[in-house]
């Protein structure tokens, strides 16, 4: 797969930055200004290796004059990326779809400190599928099902299912048991970006999120909950459970804790994307997938 003359490399597609109107002497000067955390030496090394190009496939060299209103492609690099000792399982694959069962802690796509140690890049490398793209996302801390599109021409048809809420999604969570709440219940609220930026919170106003919740089993002071999100706001299930005073066990950020604790691999978030069901928009077949992971109530 080619992006601006740069192919997928070790399962990673190049990143892209648009060059605005401006008066930087060279493209290198702009890149240093735009990405202050990346040194000039790093950019020069990337250019020397042919790892920076414009949208037409022409190499960006250190002395190349600046020109606005074009796109520049480059490869991200992480000097020290820690290995995540967890493996995903491919549950299903045909010419249209790939369904993976993601472990806790593994990001779906590259971001922040994660590049090679992501579900997407691992699958691109192991399955030799450069066009693979996730149809939806789940949190890095959450385990369970993730759907990927194999054929770029079909991608929007599958993503439209999620936009139109035509996918039945079931999650499970382990959280405190509250006998004073009568289940099943539906939680509707307005979820917005909170502080810091990676936390979401409920706010007054027209609801933009909806979750159906019921109890599957109770053991002492904890319970297994079935969660069915109607909408797909970021961190929706975690926010709704916390708002009900039912924080999911081992959640590091709901309720808010400052500073946010580091990952503890021995205490994964007790949230699982358990099943997905929909009518395939390409084949017309009914699809139903179940995660093989199970959360322990004990």
HELIX and SHEET records of a PDB file:
HELIX    1   1 UNK A   27  UNK A   34  1                                   8    
HELIX    2   2 UNK A   40  UNK A   48  1                                   9    
HELIX    3   3 UNK A  119  UNK A  127  1                                   9    
HELIX    4   4 UNK A  152  UNK A  154  5                                   3    
HELIX    5   5 UNK A  155  UNK A  163  1                                   9    
HELIX    6   6 UNK A  236  UNK A  243  1                                   8    
SHEET    1   A 2 UNK A   2  UNK A   3  0                                        
SHEET    2   A 2 UNK A   6  UNK A   7 -1                                        
SHEET    1   B 3 UNK A  15  UNK A  19  0                                        
SHEET    2   B 3 UNK A  70  UNK A  74 -1                                        
SHEET    3   B 3 UNK A  52  UNK A  54 -1                                        
SHEET    1   C 4 UNK A  89  UNK A  93  0                                        
SHEET    2   C 4 UNK A  97  UNK A 102 -1                                        
SHEET    3   C 4 UNK A 143  UNK A 149 -1                                        
SHEET    4   C 4 UNK A 133  UNK A 134 -1                                        
SHEET    1   D 9 UNK A  89  UNK A  93  0                                        
SHEET    2   D 9 UNK A  97  UNK A 102 -1                                        
SHEET    3   D 9 UNK A 143  UNK A 149 -1                                        
SHEET    4   D 9 UNK A 271  UNK A 279  1                                        
SHEET    5   D 9 UNK A 168  UNK A 176 -1                                        
SHEET    6   D 9 UNK A 222  UNK A 229 -1                                        
SHEET    7   D 9 UNK A 209  UNK A 219 -1                                        
SHEET    8   D 9 UNK A 185  UNK A 193 -1                                        
SHEET    9   D 9 UNK A 200  UNK A 203 -1                                        
SHEET    1   E 5 UNK A  89  UNK A  93  0                                        
SHEET    2   E 5 UNK A  97  UNK A 102 -1                                        
SHEET    3   E 5 UNK A 143  UNK A 149 -1                                        
SHEET    4   E 5 UNK A 271  UNK A 279  1                                        
SHEET    5   E 5 UNK A 286  UNK A 290 -1                                        
END                                                                             
